[in-house]
């Protein structure tokens, strides 16, 4: 890493407000139609493209509308291609998501720009809280999100939340509503991916009696239902293109016209939109309107996946466990159980972790006292309902059944072999290391078995 980068490395600063001091960066076009143009990146995030809302706007026919994004964080500069048509190249190598050093040359389309470190550092706000509403986590990534939400709560600005499935985008919307001056108003959520296309307009704007077959009475749409409060549009990327122009007009004019009506009604609503699809890529592909994208992204938050904030896993696990046991309970998760959780990948993010804790408690993997508990033996004459966790969805029930079987199988083998892991592995037809990994995953400590020596 270059020396100048080390000198400007992100550091904490003691100030009246909690935050990080990060180096600012300038983007200087050194080749192409806009040669000599310079743009400064503010707030640690900047976008390059042909769209009018870009931080570095390039009049280059080979550059996509929203081409790439740069983020400045505590670990340096990250460059991410946003689904561009012709790709993003760093020093001649095509990249999709890469760390780049100051001074790097980046080629987009027929243009090349250089990343330069600015003379004046910038502040990135960091909250000193360990939670925000229903959001829980003490990692730097989450406290950066809390700082944005704290400021946003006092305004009516539209928010776009992007992140992988299960990261808690709906929780952000509820928490922001509860902290805002609109908390006394309604909170209305609409899953855009679950609405049939032929009913979408009615769901959004409402309809009058006789507007179409089946419209037997006047009905409000969600924009009217949320009047005075917050409307959460989940999976906004699934909204049909034909309706996006009408949605844009409703946001601009703050009025709605019900299907079949000839009068417009005023609305006072805050919009929080969310998606697990990269909307910038959708803009480039033509499946999402550029003007609507920028109208929704007045403020934009990217929720980090759980693998990017692993230090929050124990905090979240204990939080979900206390929720299940009740606030009056003093039960705590055992340390080795928490260590198992921290070692897993969690591709389903916070939702998967929460479901795992609920499943573990429901199936008796953790006792009320917080110590590990062996799965209960299968009673003679047990019914199907006693054996199968029917209160869980199919996918979760299948996983719970498998883990329950594995725990019973391994414990039974160890009991038969007197705790000898080597002989138990031989009886199971697997190697010793495989069985040890399974024991660690199931929370069966080696101390439970006698020594192999």
C-alpha positions in Angstrom: 0.0 0.0 0.0 1.4 3.4 -0.9 2.9 5.6 1.8 0.5 8.5 1.1 -2.4 6.2 1.6 -1.0 5.1 5.1 -0.7 8.8 6.1 -4.3 9.4 5.2 -5.7 6.2 6.7 -9.0 6.6 8.4 -8.7 7.5 12.1 -11.1 8.3 14.9 -11.2 12.0 15.9 -12.2 13.3 19.3 -14.7 16.0 18.4 -18.0 17.4 19.6 -19.7 14.8 17.3 -18.7 11.2 17.0 -17.2 10.3 13.6 -14.4 9.3 11.5 -12.0 11.5 9.6 -11.5 10.1 6.1 -9.4 11.5 3.2 -11.4 13.2 0.5 -10.9 12.1 -3.1 -11.0 13.9 -6.4 -11.7 12.3 -9.8 -9.7 13.9 -12.6 -10.5 12.9 -16.2 -7.2 12.4 -18.0 -8.5 11.0 -21.3 -11.7 11.1 -23.4 -14.3 13.6 -24.4 -14.4 15.3 -21.0 -10.6 15.5 -20.5 -9.6 18.0 -17.8 -12.9 17.7 -15.9 -12.6 17.3 -12.1 -15.2 16.2 -9.5 -14.9 15.9 -5.7 -16.5 13.0 -3.9 -18.4 14.1 -0.8 -19.7 12.0 2.0 -17.5 9.1 1.2 -19.6 7.9 -1.8 -19.5 9.0 -5.4 -20.9 7.7 -8.7 -19.6 8.0 -12.2 -21.9 7.8 -15.3 -23.7 9.6 -18.1 -26.8 10.3 -15.9 -27.4 13.9 -14.8 -27.3 12.9 -11.1 -23.8 11.4 -11.3 -21.0 13.0 -9.2 -18.7 12.7 -12.2 -21.0 13.1 -15.3 -19.3 12.0 -18.5 -20.7 12.9 -21.9 -19.4 9.7 -23.4 -21.6 7.4 -25.5 -19.7 4.3 -24.3 -20.4 5.1 -20.6 -23.6 3.7 -19.0 -26.1 5.9 -17.2 -25.0 4.7 -13.8 -21.6 3.2 -14.6 -19.6 2.7 -11.3 -19.4 3.7 -7.7 -16.5 4.6 -5.4 -16.7 4.4 -1.6 -14.2 5.7 0.9 -14.1 3.8 4.2 -11.8 3.0 7.1 -10.0 0.4 5.0 -9.5 2.5 1.9 -11.2 3.1 -1.5 -13.6 0.5 -3.0 -14.6 0.7 -6.7 -17.7 -1.2 -7.8 -19.0 -1.6 -11.3 -22.8 -1.1 -11.4 -23.7 -3.4 -14.2 -22.3 -1.2 -16.9 -22.5 -2.2 -20.6 -18.8 -1.9 -21.4 -17.2 -2.6 -18.0 -14.9 -0.8 -15.6 -11.1 -1.2 -15.9 -8.4 -0.4 -13.4 -4.9 -0.3 -14.8 -6.2 -2.3 -17.8 -7.9 -5.0 -15.7 -11.7 -5.4 -15.8 -13.1 -5.3 -12.2 -16.5 -5.7 -10.7 -15.7 -5.0 -7.1 -12.1 -4.1 -6.1 -10.0 -2.1 -3.6 -8.1 0.6 -5.4 -5.2 2.9 -4.3 -4.9 6.6 -4.7 -3.4 7.5 -8.1 -5.1 4.5 -9.8 -6.3 5.1 -13.4 -9.8 3.9 -14.1 -11.2 3.5 -17.6 -14.9 3.7 -18.3 -16.1 3.6 -21.9 -13.8 5.9 -23.9 -12.8 7.9 -20.9 -10.1 7.5 -18.2 -10.0 9.2 -14.8 -7.5 9.3 -12.0 -8.2 8.9 -8.3 -6.5 11.7 -6.4 -6.4 12.2 -2.6 -7.8 15.7 -1.7 -6.0 18.2 0.5 -8.8 18.5 3.1 -10.1 15.5 5.0 -13.9 14.9 5.5 -16.0 13.7 8.4 -18.2 10.6 8.2 -20.7 10.6 11.1 -20.6 7.6 13.4 -23.3 7.2 16.0 -22.3 6.3 19.6 -25.5 4.1 19.9 -25.6 0.4 19.9 -29.1 0.3 18.3 -31.6 2.3 16.5 -35.2 1.3 17.1 -35.4 -2.4 16.2 -32.0 -2.3 14.6 -29.3 -3.9 16.8 -25.5 -4.0 16.3 -22.4 -2.2 17.5 -20.2 -2.6 14.4 -18.8 0.5 12.7 -20.9 -0.3 9.6 -24.2 -0.2 11.6 -23.3 2.8 13.6 -22.7 4.6 10.4 -26.2 3.7 9.4 -27.6 4.9 12.7 -26.0 8.3 12.2 -27.7 8.7 8.9 -31.1 7.6 10.3 -30.8 9.9 13.3 -30.5 12.9 11.0 -33.1 11.6 8.6 -35.7 11.0 11.3 -36.1 14.8 11.8 -36.9 15.3 8.1 -39.4 14.0 5.5 -36.7 13.1 3.0 -37.4 10.0 0.8 -35.1 7.0 1.6 -33.9 4.2 -0.6 -32.6 1.2 1.3 -30.5 -1.4 -0.6 -29.1 -4.7 0.7 -29.2 -8.4 0.4 -32.2 -10.5 1.4 -32.5 -10.8 5.1 -30.4 -7.8 6.1 -33.4 -5.9 7.7 -34.6 -3.4 5.2 -38.1 -3.6 6.6 -36.7 -3.0 10.1 -35.0 0.2 8.9 -38.4 1.4 7.6 -40.2 0.7 10.8 -37.5 2.1 13.0 -37.3 5.3 11.0 -41.0 5.7 11.2 -41.1 5.2 14.9 -38.3 7.8 15.4 -39.8 10.4 13.1 -42.4 13.1 13.7 -44.8 10.9 11.8 -44.7 8.2 14.4 -48.4 9.0 15.3 -49.5 8.4 11.8 -49.9 5.1 9.9 -47.1 2.8 8.7 -48.2 1.0 5.6 -46.1 -1.6 3.8 -46.5 -2.9 0.2 -44.5 -5.8 -1.2 -44.2 -4.8 -4.8 -43.1 -8.3 -5.7 -46.3 -9.9 -4.4 -48.8 -7.7 -6.3 -50.2 -9.0 -9.7 -49.4 -6.5 -12.4 -53.0 -6.0 -13.4 -53.8 -4.8 -9.8 -50.7 -2.7 -9.2 -52.2 0.6 -10.2 -55.2 0.1 -7.9 -53.0 -1.0 -5.0 -51.0 2.2 -5.3 -53.6 4.8 -6.2 -56.9 3.2 -5.3 -60.0 3.1 -7.5 -63.6 4.3 -7.7 -66.7 2.2 -7.9 -67.2 0.8 -11.4 -63.6 1.6 -12.6 -63.2 -2.0 -13.7 -64.8 -5.4 -13.3 -65.0 -6.2 -9.6 -64.7 -2.6 -8.4 -67.9 -2.7 -6.3 -67.0 0.3 -4.1 -64.5 3.1 -3.7 -61.2 2.0 -2.3 -58.1 3.9 -1.1 -54.7 2.9 -2.4 -51.6 2.6 -0.2 -50.5 6.1 -0.9 -53.7 7.4 0.6 -53.8 4.9 3.4 -50.4 6.1 4.5 -51.5 9.8 4.6 -49.8 11.5 7.5 -47.4 8.6 8.0 -44.9 6.5 6.1 -45.3 4.2 3.1 -42.8 1.4 2.8 -42.4 0.1 -0.8 -40.5 -3.2 -0.5 -38.9 -4.7 -3.6 -39.4 -1.5 -5.5 -37.4 -2.9 -8.4 -40.4 -5.2 -9.2 -42.7 -2.3 -10.0 -43.9 -2.5 -13.7 -42.2 0.0 -16.0 -45.6 1.2 -17.2 -46.5 2.4 -13.7 -43.2 4.0 -12.8 -44.0 7.3 -14.6 -47.3 7.6 -12.6 -45.4 6.8 -9.4 -42.9 9.5 -10.2 -45.6 12.1 -10.9 -47.3 11.2 -7.5 -44.1 11.8 -5.7 -43.4 15.0 -7.5 -46.9 16.5 -7.1 -47.9 14.8 -3.8 -51.2 14.0 -5.3 -52.9 10.8 -6.5 -55.7 10.1 -8.9 -57.7 6.9 -8.2 -58.3 4.6 -11.1 -61.5 5.7 -12.9 -61.5 9.1 -11.1 -61.1 12.5 -12.7 -60.0 14.4 -9.6 -56.7 14.4 -7.8 -56.4 14.0 -4.0 -53.5 15.6 -2.0 -51.3 13.2 0.0 -48.8 13.8 2.8 -46.6 10.8 3.0 -43.0 9.8 3.5 -41.7 7.2 1.1 -39.2 4.5 2.2 -38.3 2.2 -0.7 -36.2 -1.0 -0.5 -34.8 -3.6 -2.9 -32.3 -6.4 -2.9 -31.7 -5.8 -6.6 -29.1 -3.2 -7.6 -31.3 -0.4 -9.0 -28.4 1.2 -10.8 -28.0 -2.0 -12.9 -31.8 -1.9 -13.6 -31.4 1.6 -14.8 -28.7 0.5 -17.2 -30.8 -2.4 -18.4 -33.8 -0.2 -19.0 -36.1 -1.9 -16.5 -36.2 1.0 -14.1 -36.6 4.7 -14.8 -33.6 6.8 -14.2 -35.6 9.8 -13.0 -37.6 7.7 -10.6 -34.4 6.1 -9.3 -32.9 9.5 -8.4 -36.3 10.7 -7.0 -36.3 7.7 -4.6 -32.5 8.0 -3.8 -32.7 11.4 -2.1 -31.0 9.6 0.7 -29.6 6.2 0.1 -28.5 3.6 2.6 -26.7 0.3 1.9 -27.3 -2.3 4.6 -24.2 -4.5 5.1 -24.6 -8.3 5.0 -24.0 -10.1 8.2 -20.6 -11.5 7.0 -19.4 -7.9 6.8 -20.2 -7.2 10.5 -19.4 -10.5 12.2 -18.8 -8.8 15.5 -22.6 -8.2 15.6 -23.5 -11.9 15.5 -23.2 -12.5 19.3 -25.1 -9.3 20.0 -27.9 -10.2 17.6 -28.1 -13.8 18.9 -28.5 -12.7 22.5 -31.0 -10.1 21.5 -33.2 -12.6 19.6 -32.8 -15.1 22.5 -34.0 -12.6 25.1 -36.9 -11.7 22.8 -38.0 -15.4 22.7 -37.5 -15.9 26.4 -39.1 -12.6 27.5 -37.5 -9.5 29.0 -38.0 -10.9 32.5 -35.9 -14.0 31.9 -32.2 -14.0 32.9 -31.4 -16.8 30.5 -28.2 -16.4 28.5 -26.8 -18.3 25.6 -23.7 -20.4 26.5 -20.4 -19.2 25.2 -19.7 -22.2 23.0 -23.1 -21.9 21.3 -22.4 -18.3 20.5 -18.9 -19.2 19.2 -20.6 -21.7 16.8 -22.9 -19.0 15.5 -19.9 -16.6 14.9 -18.2 -19.3 12.8 -21.1 -19.7 10.3 -21.5 -17.9 7.0 -25.2 -16.9 7.3 -26.0 -16.4 3.6 -29.5 -15.5 4.7 -28.2 -12.7 6.9 -30.0 -11.5 10.0 -33.2 -13.3 9.1 -31.5 -16.6 8.9 -29.8 -16.0 12.3 -33.1 -15.1 13.9 -34.8 -18.2 12.5 -31.9 -20.4 13.7 -32.2 -19.0 17.3 -35.9 -19.6 17.3 -35.5 -23.1 15.9 -32.8 -23.9 18.5 -35.1 -22.8 21.4 -38.2 -24.5 20.0 -36.4 -27.8 19.6 -34.7 -27.7 22.9 -31.1 -27.2 21.7 -30.7 -24.6 24.4 -32.3 -24.8 27.8 -33.9 -22.0 29.7 -30.9 -21.8 32.0 -28.7 -21.2 28.9 -26.8 -24.5 28.9 -26.7 -26.9 26.0 -29.3 -29.6 26.1 -29.3 -32.9 24.2 -32.3 -33.4 21.9 -35.1 -35.3 23.8 -35.3 -39.0 23.0 -38.0 -40.1 20.6 -40.9 -41.5 22.7 -42.4 -44.9 21.9 -45.5 -44.5 19.8 -44.8 -40.9 19.0 -47.1 -39.3 16.5 -46.0 -37.5 13.3 -47.0 -34.1 14.9 -44.6 -34.8 17.8 -41.7 -35.6 15.5 -42.0 -33.0 12.8 -41.7 -29.2 13.6 -44.9 -28.3 11.8 -44.8 -24.8 13.3 -41.9 -24.0 11.0 -41.9 -23.3 7.2 -40.8 -26.3 5.1 -37.3 -25.2 4.5 -36.7 -24.4 8.2 -38.4 -27.6 9.3 -36.3 -29.7 7.0 -33.1 -28.1 8.4 -34.3 -28.6 12.0 -35.2 -32.2 11.3 -31.7 -32.9 9.8 -29.9 -31.1 12.7 -32.0 -33.0 15.3 -31.2 -36.3 13.6 -27.5 -35.6 13.4 -27.3 -34.6 17.1 -29.1 -37.8 18.2 -27.0 -39.9 15.9 -23.7 -38.5 17.0 -24.6 -38.6 20.7 -25.8 -42.2 20.4 -22.6 -43.3 18.7 -20.4 -41.6 21.3 -22.4 -43.3 24.1 -22.0 -46.7 22.4 -18.2 -46.2 22.0 -17.7 -44.8 25.5 -17.0 -41.3 24.1 -14.1 -42.5 21.8 -14.3 -40.2 18.8 -12.0 -42.4 16.6 -14.2 -45.5 17.1 -17.4 -43.5 16.6 -16.1 -42.2 13.3 -15.2 -45.7 12.2 -18.7 -46.9 13.1 -20.2 -44.0 11.2 -18.0 -44.7 8.1 -16.5 -41.2 8.2 -13.0 -39.9 9.0 -12.3 -38.6 12.5 -11.8 -35.0 11.4 -15.2 -35.0 9.7 -16.9 -36.2 12.9 -15.1 -33.6 15.0 -16.3 -30.8 12.7 -19.8 -32.2 12.9 -19.6 -32.2 16.7 -18.4 -28.6 16.7 -21.3 -27.6 14.5 -23.8 -29.3 16.6 -22.4 -27.9 19.9 -21.2 -31.3 21.2 -18.1 -30.5 23.1 -15.1 -32.8 23.0 -15.2 -32.7 26.8 -18.4 -34.7 26.6 -16.4 -37.7 25.2 -13.5 -39.5 26.8 -10.0 -39.1 25.4 -9.0 -41.2 22.4 -5.5 -41.6 23.8 
